[in-house]
Amino acid sequence: MGRRGKLASLFLLLSLAGAGLGANEPDSRLPELARAGDRAAVSGLLQQDGVDVDAAQVDGTTALHWAAYGDDAGLAAMLLDAGADADPVNRNGSTPLALACANAGTAVVAQLLDAGADPHLAPTGEPPILTCARTGSVAAVRALLAHGADIDAVDAWRGQTPLMWAAAENHVPVMRLLLETGAAVDVPSTGGFTALMFAVRQDARDALRLLVEAAAEVDVRIPDPAAQAAGRPPATGSLLSMAVTIGHYTAAAMLLDAGADPNARDGRGNAILHDLVRARSPQRRVANQFVDATGRDRSQLDGLELMRMLLERGADPNARTEPVPIVHERWTDEGIFSAGRPLMDNRVNLGGATPYLLAAQAADVEAMRVLTAHGADERLATYANNTAAMLAAGVGHVEGSRRFRSEQDALEAVRMALDAGVDVNASNANGQTALHGAVYRAANSIIRRLVEAGARTDFRDELERNPLDLAEQGFNQVASVIRRDKAAALLRELGAVPSPASEDEAGRAASR
């Protein structure tokens, strides 16, 4: 403490000593001096007659609280030697032991325990051993265990153990002590999370490695409390799926090395490869703090490297997602859209999608090449017959979405699909072709490439629109009608004509 602080503490001591206290006013001189960390002033006050070593401020905070909060072992020893209660509880439910654990105050923790502090006392619902495990003091955790603390104690809200908290913080020495002393490895929290799940979620790789060495179960499913409450099968995937989805690629590789199933599925039929393709989308990279703009995680493991590893470990390159019911949502307000167009035009049904099809939709040509090299069938379509060429061209494209790559990437993805033998004139369950998709995307380079490859301009979708009709009439994206004038001009230049139904509607509109 500096000279100014000591003088202030001394002034406080003298002024309080001389002022006298009202009948209902708590004597807070001792905790105030302890808060300032002035041992000399505290010692002087303790020598006065009638001074209560357990005197508290209005919120119940004692001098020993402040000593523990400041990790001041000398001050704590002075107060305990003077007979201070080792377990006072203030208004917030804090005890000195809890405060000492919160700042990993090894010496103070030992002092309090030796003075009789209860290692089980947890007024806030957080046992001291959990706090010490989180802050990482091996000596403090050892002292708590030596004084009878429960090695698998849980907090009152989430049922989490010291091992879980240490794993989440990557405190390997604390974890090793807990494991050597008999901590349960795979016991779940109230929410169903194990210590290994915490390590993976936090990308705590050293903790992950230690838990794997301790035989933690790696093929576990992430809990889905909502589904469980509703009596539905869980929609969540495996621990490996979680690692991939949040961009912890190195942790995912470690789980693979530990024997995690590369073909594990979530409740919607998504395989690990599906998760990885989605995780590589530009939108996911923007949102994911663990993956940089190049697609690498903090350990510099690239998503493509992980993809190769999954495929080499037996991941199915042609795994399909589960069927998805086709729901047609339409405007019903005839005063707004009398034509009855879809509420969200260009929705795509991805039931039965393979990882290659998802990569094509995202124009992830690098992933497409890796998947093809490991046996992906480029000519497979979704159950609604969406082909790789359609998805790459723009079927399912959403205006303004950041999950799609550039037009140049999409053009290359279309070229790859066509070169692999995908039918340029295939149509999906909504009657859309790849050329319709290119209009949705407003990708004139793709329109030209498709027409050069033999794409027909007269195929009509379920609303009787050929690609030119779609460009000129526009399409709905929620409440907006979007037209593609440049695409329409190019299609007319390439010989496209409006459909008869479109010309009839135009004639009726002109006569009204």
C-alpha positions in Angstrom: 0.0 0.0 0.0 1.4 3.5 -0.9 1.9 6.3 1.6 -1.3 8.0 0.6 -3.3 4.9 1.2 -1.8 4.3 4.6 -2.5 7.9 5.6 -6.1 7.5 4.4 -6.6 4.3 6.4 -5.1 5.8 9.5 -7.3 8.9 9.2 -10.3 6.6 8.8 -9.3 4.6 11.9 -8.8 7.8 14.0 -12.0 9.5 12.8 -14.1 6.4 13.4 -12.5 5.8 16.8 -13.3 9.3 17.9 -16.7 9.7 16.4 -18.6 7.2 18.3 -21.3 4.9 16.8 -25.1 5.2 16.9 -27.1 2.5 18.6 -28.2 1.0 15.3 -25.1 1.7 13.3 -22.8 -1.3 12.6 -19.2 -1.0 13.6 -17.6 -1.3 10.1 -14.2 0.1 11.0 -12.4 -3.3 10.9 -13.8 -4.5 7.5 -13.2 -1.0 6.0 -9.5 -1.2 7.0 -9.3 -4.7 5.8 -10.7 -3.6 2.5 -8.0 -1.0 2.3 -5.4 -3.8 3.0 -3.8 -1.9 5.9 -2.5 -4.6 8.2 -1.0 -2.1 10.7 -4.3 -0.3 11.1 -6.2 -3.6 11.5 -3.7 -4.8 14.1 -4.0 -1.5 16.0 -7.8 -1.7 16.0 -7.8 -5.3 17.2 -5.8 -4.3 20.2 -8.6 -2.0 21.4 -11.1 -3.2 23.9 -14.5 -4.2 22.6 -13.6 -4.5 18.9 -15.4 -7.4 17.3 -13.2 -9.3 14.9 -16.3 -10.5 13.1 -17.8 -7.0 12.8 -19.5 -6.7 9.4 -20.5 -4.0 7.0 -24.2 -3.5 6.3 -24.2 -6.3 3.7 -22.6 -8.8 6.1 -19.1 -8.5 4.7 -16.4 -9.0 7.3 -12.7 -8.2 7.5 -12.0 -11.8 6.7 -14.0 -11.6 3.5 -11.8 -8.7 2.4 -8.6 -10.5 3.3 -9.7 -13.4 1.2 -10.9 -11.2 -1.6 -7.5 -9.4 -1.7 -5.6 -12.8 -1.4 -3.8 -11.3 1.7 -2.6 -14.3 3.6 -0.9 -12.1 6.3 -4.1 -10.2 7.0 -6.1 -13.5 7.0 -3.7 -15.0 9.5 -4.0 -12.0 11.7 -7.8 -12.1 11.8 -7.9 -15.9 12.3 -5.4 -15.7 15.1 -7.7 -13.1 16.7 -10.6 -15.6 16.6 -12.4 -14.6 13.4 -15.2 -16.9 12.3 -13.9 -18.8 9.2 -17.3 -19.2 7.6 -19.2 -15.9 7.7 -21.8 -15.5 4.9 -22.6 -12.0 3.5 -25.8 -10.9 1.9 -24.6 -12.2 -1.5 -24.0 -15.6 -0.1 -20.2 -15.3 -0.3 -17.9 -16.9 2.2 -14.2 -16.1 2.6 -13.4 -19.6 1.3 -15.5 -19.0 -1.9 -13.7 -15.7 -2.4 -10.3 -17.2 -1.9 -11.1 -20.0 -4.4 -12.3 -17.4 -6.9 -8.9 -15.8 -7.1 -6.9 -19.1 -6.7 -5.6 -17.9 -3.4 -3.8 -21.1 -2.4 -2.4 -19.9 0.9 -5.6 -18.3 2.1 -7.6 -21.4 1.1 -5.3 -23.5 3.3 -5.5 -21.1 6.2 -9.3 -21.0 6.1 -9.6 -24.8 6.0 -7.1 -25.2 8.8 -9.1 -22.7 10.8 -12.2 -24.8 10.3 -13.9 -23.5 7.2 -16.5 -25.9 5.8 -15.3 -27.3 2.4 -18.9 -28.2 1.6 -20.5 -24.8 2.5 -22.1 -23.4 -0.7 -24.7 -20.7 0.1 -24.8 -19.6 -3.6 -25.0 -23.2 -4.8 -21.4 -23.3 -6.0 -19.2 -25.6 -3.9 -15.7 -24.2 -3.3 -14.0 -27.1 -5.0 -15.8 -26.2 -8.3 -14.6 -22.6 -8.0 -11.0 -23.7 -7.3 -11.1 -26.1 -10.2 -12.2 -23.3 -12.5 -9.5 -20.9 -11.3 -6.8 -23.6 -11.6 -5.0 -23.9 -8.3 -3.8 -27.4 -7.8 -2.7 -26.8 -4.3 -6.1 -25.3 -3.3 -8.0 -28.2 -4.8 -5.6 -30.6 -3.0 -6.3 -28.9 0.3 -10.0 -29.0 -0.2 -9.8 -32.7 -1.0 -7.6 -33.3 2.1 -10.3 -31.6 4.2 -13.1 -33.8 2.8 -14.5 -31.9 -0.2 -16.6 -34.1 -2.5 -14.5 -34.8 -5.6 -17.7 -35.0 -7.7 -19.6 -32.2 -6.1 -22.0 -30.4 -8.4 -23.4 -26.8 -8.6 -27.0 -26.3 -7.8 -28.1 -25.1 -11.2 -26.5 -27.2 -13.9 -25.2 -30.2 -12.0 -21.6 -29.7 -13.2 -18.6 -31.2 -11.6 -15.1 -29.9 -10.8 -13.7 -32.0 -13.6 -16.0 -30.3 -16.1 -15.0 -26.8 -14.9 -11.3 -27.6 -15.0 -11.7 -29.1 -18.5 -13.6 -26.1 -19.8 -10.6 -23.9 -18.6 -8.0 -26.3 -19.9 -6.5 -26.7 -16.4 -4.7 -29.9 -17.0 -2.8 -30.1 -13.7 -6.1 -29.8 -11.7 -7.8 -32.3 -14.0 -4.9 -34.8 -13.5 -5.2 -34.4 -9.7 -9.0 -35.0 -9.9 -8.6 -38.0 -12.1 -5.9 -39.6 -10.0 -8.1 -39.1 -6.9 -11.0 -40.8 -8.5 -13.2 -38.2 -10.3 -15.9 -39.7 -12.5 -14.9 -39.2 -16.1 -18.2 -39.6 -18.0 -20.8 -38.5 -15.5 -23.1 -36.0 -17.2 -24.3 -32.7 -16.0 -28.0 -32.0 -15.6 -28.0 -30.9 -19.3 -26.3 -34.0 -20.4 -22.8 -32.6 -21.0 -19.7 -34.6 -20.0 -16.3 -33.2 -19.2 -15.1 -34.2 -22.7 -17.9 -32.2 -24.2 -16.9 -29.1 -22.3 -13.3 -29.6 -23.4 -14.3 -29.9 -27.1 -16.7 -26.9 -26.9 -14.0 -24.7 -25.5 -11.4 -26.1 -27.8 -9.4 -27.1 -24.7 -7.1 -29.6 -26.5 -4.8 -30.5 -23.7 -7.9 -31.2 -21.5 -9.3 -33.2 -24.4 -6.1 -35.3 -24.7 -6.0 -36.0 -21.0 -9.7 -37.1 -20.9 -9.1 -39.4 -23.9 -6.2 -40.9 -22.1 -8.5 -41.4 -19.1 -10.8 -43.5 -21.4 -13.6 -40.9 -21.7 -16.3 -41.9 -24.1 -15.8 -40.1 -27.5 -18.9 -41.4 -29.3 -21.5 -39.5 -27.3 -24.5 -37.6 -28.6 -24.9 -33.9 -27.7 -28.1 -33.7 -25.5 -31.3 -32.2 -26.9 -33.4 -31.3 -23.9 -36.2 -29.8 -26.0 -36.6 -33.0 -28.0 -36.4 -35.1 -24.8 -39.1 -33.0 -23.1 -41.3 -33.4 -26.2 -40.7 -37.1 -26.5 -39.0 -36.7 -29.9 -35.8 -38.3 -31.1 -32.9 -35.9 -30.6 -32.0 -33.7 -33.5 -28.5 -33.2 -32.2 -25.4 -35.0 -33.5 -22.3 -36.5 -32.0 -19.5 -34.9 -30.2 -17.5 -35.1 -33.4 -20.3 -33.3 -35.2 -20.2 -30.5 -32.6 -16.5 -30.0 -33.0 -16.8 -29.8 -36.8 -19.9 -27.5 -36.7 -18.2 -24.9 -34.4 -15.0 -25.0 -36.3 -12.8 -26.8 -33.9 -11.1 -28.9 -36.6 -8.1 -29.9 -34.6 -10.3 -31.1 -31.7 -12.3 -33.1 -34.3 -9.1 -34.7 -35.7 -8.2 -35.7 -32.1 -11.6 -37.3 -31.6 -11.1 -39.2 -34.9 -7.8 -40.4 -33.7 -9.5 -41.5 -30.5 -12.0 -43.7 -32.4 -14.9 -41.4 -33.0 -17.3 -42.6 -35.7 -16.8 -40.7 -39.0 -20.2 -41.7 -40.1 -22.2 -40.7 -37.1 -25.5 -39.0 -38.0 -27.7 -36.4 -36.2 -31.4 -36.7 -35.8 -32.0 -35.1 -39.3 -29.7 -37.6 -41.0 -26.8 -35.2 -41.4 -23.4 -36.9 -41.4 -20.2 -35.4 -40.3 -19.2 -34.5 -43.9 -22.5 -32.6 -44.3 -21.6 -30.6 -41.1 -18.1 -29.9 -42.4 -19.3 -28.6 -45.8 -21.8 -26.3 -44.1 -19.1 -25.1 -41.6 -17.0 -24.0 -44.6 -19.6 -21.7 -45.9 -18.6 -18.0 -45.9 -21.5 -17.2 -43.6 -20.4 -19.7 -41.0 -16.8 -18.3 -41.2 -18.0 -14.8 -40.5 -20.0 -16.0 -37.5 -17.4 -18.4 -36.2 -14.7 -16.9 -34.0 -12.6 -20.0 -34.2 -12.1 -20.2 -38.0 -10.3 -17.6 -40.0 -11.2 -16.3 -43.5 -9.1 -19.1 -45.1 -11.1 -21.8 -43.4 -8.4 -22.7 -40.8 -9.0 -23.1 -37.1 -6.7 -21.6 -34.5 -4.2 -24.5 -34.8 -4.1 -23.9 -38.6 -5.8 -27.2 -39.5 -7.7 -26.6 -42.7 -11.2 -27.8 -43.2 -10.2 -29.6 -46.3 -7.4 -31.5 -44.4 -10.1 -32.6 -42.0 -12.3 -33.6 -44.9 -9.6 -35.8 -46.3 -9.0 -37.3 -42.9 -12.7 -38.1 -42.5 -12.8 -39.7 -45.9 -9.6 -41.7 -45.3 -11.2 -43.0 -42.0 -14.2 -44.3 -43.9 -16.7 -41.4 -44.0 -19.3 -42.1 -46.7 -18.9 -39.5 -49.5 -22.4 -40.3 -50.7 -24.2 -40.1 -47.4 -27.7 -38.6 -47.8 -29.7 -36.5 -45.5 -33.2 -37.6 -44.4 -36.2 -36.9 -46.6 -37.8 -33.4 -46.0 -41.5 -32.9 -46.4 -42.3 -30.4 -49.2 -44.4 -27.6 -47.9 -45.8 -25.0 -50.3 -46.4 -21.7 -48.6 -48.3 -19.2 -50.6 -49.7 -15.7 -50.2 -53.5 -15.9 -49.4 -54.2 -12.1 -49.4 -55.6 -11.7 -52.9 -55.3 -8.0 -52.6 -51.5 -8.3 -52.5 -50.6 -11.2 -54.7 -53.6 -12.3 -56.8 -51.3 -14.6 -58.9 -50.8 -16.8 -55.9 -47.0 -16.9 -56.1 -45.0 -18.7 -53.4 -44.3 -16.8 -50.2 -40.6 -17.5 -50.6 -39.8 -18.3 -54.2 -36.9 -20.6 -55.0 -37.0 -22.6 -51.8 -35.1 -25.8 -52.3 -35.8 -29.2 -50.8 -32.5 -30.7 -49.7 -33.8 -34.0 -48.5 -31.4 -36.7 -49.8 -28.6 -34.2 -50.3 -25.0 -35.6 -50.4 -22.0 -33.7 -49.1 -21.1 -33.1 -52.8 -24.5 -31.5 -53.5 -24.2 -29.2 -50.5 -20.7 -28.2 -51.7 -22.1 -27.5 -55.1 -24.9 -25.3 -53.7 -22.2 -23.3 -51.8 -20.0 -23.3 -54.9 -17.2 -24.8 -52.7 -15.2 -26.1 -55.6 -12.3 -27.2 -53.4 -14.6 -29.4 -51.3 -16.2 -30.7 -54.5 -12.8 -31.8 -55.8 -11.8 -33.5 -52.5 -15.1 -35.4 -52.4 -14.9 -36.5 -56.0 -11.3 -37.7 -55.5 -12.6 -39.9 -52.7 -15.5 -41.5 -54.5 -18.4 -38.9 -54.4 -21.0 -39.6 -57.2 -21.4 -36.2 -58.9 -24.5 -37.3 -60.7 -26.6 -38.1 -57.6 -29.5 -35.7 -57.1 -31.7 -34.9 -54.0 -34.9 -36.8 -53.5 -36.6 -33.8 -55.2 -34.2 -34.2 -58.1 -32.1 -31.2 -57.4 -28.8 -31.8 -59.2 -25.4 -30.4 -58.6 -25.7 -28.3 -61.7 -29.0 -26.8 -60.5 -27.7 -26.1 -57.0 -24.5 -24.5 -58.2 -26.3 -22.4 -60.8 -28.6 -20.9 -58.2 -31.6 -23.1 -57.4 -32.1 -22.3 -53.7 -30.2 -19.1 -54.0 -31.4 -16.4 -51.5 -30.9 -12.8 -52.3 -28.3 -11.2 -50.0 -27.3 -14.4 -48.2 -23.6 -14.7 -47.3 -23.5 -18.5 -47.4 -23.0 -18.5 -51.2 -19.6 -17.9 -52.8 -18.9 -15.7 -55.8 -20.4 -16.0 -59.3 -17.0 -17.1 -60.6 -16.9 -20.0 -58.1 -20.4 -20.9 -59.0 -19.5 -20.9 -62.7 -16.7 -23.3 -62.0 -19.0 -25.6 -59.9 -21.5 -25.7 -62.7 -18.7 -26.6 -65.2 -17.5 -29.4 -62.9 -21.0 -30.8 -62.6 -21.7 -30.7 -66.3 -18.3 -32.2 -67.1 -19.2 -35.1 -64.8 -22.2 -35.8 -66.9 -25.0 -34.1 -65.0 -28.0 -33.4 -67.3 -28.1 -29.7 -68.1 -31.8 -29.9 -68.7 -32.8 -31.9 -65.6 -35.7 -30.4 -63.7 -36.6 -30.7 -60.0 -40.0 -31.4 -58.3 -40.9 -27.7 -58.8 -40.1 -27.8 -62.5 -37.0 -25.7 -62.1 -33.9 -26.2 -64.2 -30.3 -25.0 -63.8 -31.2 -22.1 -66.1 -33.9 -21.0 -63.7 -31.3 -21.2 -61.0 -28.9 -18.9 -62.9 -31.7 -16.4 -63.3 -32.4 -16.4 -59.5 -28.7 -15.9 -58.9 -28.5 -13.1 -61.6 -25.4 -14.9 -63.0 -25.2 -14.0 -66.7 -21.9 -16.0 -67.0 -23.7 -19.1 -65.9 -26.7 -18.4 -68.1 -24.4 -18.2 -71.1 -22.4 -21.3 -70.1 -25.6 -23.4 -69.7 -27.1 -22.3 -73.0 -23.8 -23.1 -74.7 -24.0 -26.6 -73.0 -27.5 -27.1 -74.5 -29.8 -25.8 -71.8 -33.3 -25.3 -73.2 -34.9 -21.9 -72.6 -38.5 -23.1 -72.9 -38.8 -25.4 -69.8 -41.4 -24.1 -67.4 -41.6 -24.4 -63.6 -44.7 -25.2 -61.6 -46.0 -21.7 -62.1 -45.6 -22.0 -65.8 -42.6 -19.7 -66.0 -39.7 -20.3 -68.3 -36.3 -18.7 -67.4 -37.2 -15.5 -69.4 -40.6 -15.2 -67.7 -38.9 -15.5 -64.4 -36.4 -12.8 -65.2 -39.0 -10.4 -66.6 -41.9 -11.0 -64.3 -39.7 -11.3 -61.2 -40.0 -13.6 -58.2 -40.7 -13.3 -54.5 -38.1 -13.1 -51.7 -40.4 -12.8 -48.7 -42.3 -9.5 -49.5 -40.1 -8.3 -52.3 -40.5 -8.9 -56.0 -37.1 -9.1 -57.7 -36.6 -8.8 -61.4 -33.5 -9.7 -63.4 -33.4 -7.2 -66.3 -29.8 -8.0 -67.4 -30.6 -11.7 -67.4 -33.7 -11.1 -69.4 -31.8 -9.2 -72.0 -29.1 -11.9 -72.3 -31.8 -14.6 -72.6 -33.5 -12.7 -75.4 -30.1 -12.3 -77.1 -29.6 -16.0 -76.8 -33.0 -16.7 -78.5 -35.3 -17.2 -75.5 -38.9 -16.2 -75.9 -41.7 -15.8 -73.3 -43.9 -18.8 -72.7 -47.4 -18.7 -74.2 -49.0 -18.4 -70.8 -46.8 -15.4 -70.1 -47.7 -13.7 -73.4 -51.4 -14.3 -72.7 -51.1 -12.7 -69.3 -49.2 -9.7 -70.8 -52.0 -9.3 -73.3 -54.7 -9.3 -70.7 -52.7 -6.8 -68.6 -52.4 -4.5 -71.6 -56.1 -4.6 -72.3 -57.1 -3.7 -68.7 
